[in-house]
């Protein structure tokens, strides 16, 4: 198991390269961060505001949301934590931001509000 993160207390960061997620006919997608808390695992993507609606970014986002749904469904049956996708515009991360606050504000269900 990876060590606890010093940046996000009570979380564990995983190397995103450990995940094999593909989109658009086999292109490989690696999320910026994979964060495990006591009750969930998050795929986290941080993007500049100028790229939020780029077709490639939207395709990755849609695939990551579906990945989290599939893995969560499997985990529910097998006793594992649910997964959530976080899509965070880079300018929304402030010096005083906490992972807990960002995770509530930028879960996939809130993406349409960006």
ChimeraX attribute file (.defattr): number of C-alpha atoms within 10 A of each C-alpha:
attribute: neighborCount
match mode: 1-to-1
recipient: residues
	/A:1	6
	/A:2	9
	/A:3	9
	/A:4	16
	/A:5	14
	/A:6	10
	/A:7	11
	/A:8	15
	/A:9	12
	/A:10	13
	/A:11	20
	/A:12	19
	/A:13	20
	/A:14	19
	/A:15	13
	/A:16	17
	/A:17	14
	/A:18	9
	/A:19	13
	/A:20	9
	/A:21	17
	/A:22	15
	/A:23	15
	/A:24	11
	/A:25	6
	/A:26	8
	/A:27	10
	/A:28	14
	/A:29	19
	/A:30	20
	/A:31	22
	/A:32	14
	/A:33	17
	/A:34	24
	/A:35	23
	/A:36	21
	/A:37	17
	/A:38	9
	/A:39	10
	/A:40	14
	/A:41	22
	/A:42	20
	/A:43	23
	/A:44	21
	/A:45	20
	/A:46	17
	/A:47	16
	/A:48	11
	/A:49	13
	/A:50	9
	/A:51	12
	/A:52	19
	/A:53	12
	/A:54	9
	/A:55	10
	/A:56	13
	/A:57	14
	/A:58	13
	/A:59	14
	/A:60	21
	/A:61	22
	/A:62	14
	/A:63	17
	/A:64	26
	/A:65	19
	/A:66	14
	/A:67	18
	/A:68	19
	/A:69	16
	/A:70	14
	/A:71	15
	/A:72	20
	/A:73	15
	/A:74	14
	/A:75	14
	/A:76	12
	/A:77	8
	/A:78	9
	/A:79	9
	/A:80	15
	/A:81	18
	/A:82	18
	/A:83	23
	/A:84	26
	/A:85	26
	/A:86	27
	/A:87	26
	/A:88	23
	/A:89	18
	/A:90	14
	/A:91	10
	/A:92	15
	/A:93	13
	/A:94	9
	/A:95	6
	/A:96	7
	/A:97	10
	/A:98	13
	/A:99	17
	/A:100	11
	/A:101	10
	/A:102	16
	/A:103	17
	/A:104	11
	/A:105	16
	/A:106	21
	/A:107	18
	/A:108	20
	/A:109	13
	/A:110	12
	/A:111	16
	/A:112	7
	/A:113	7
	/A:114	11
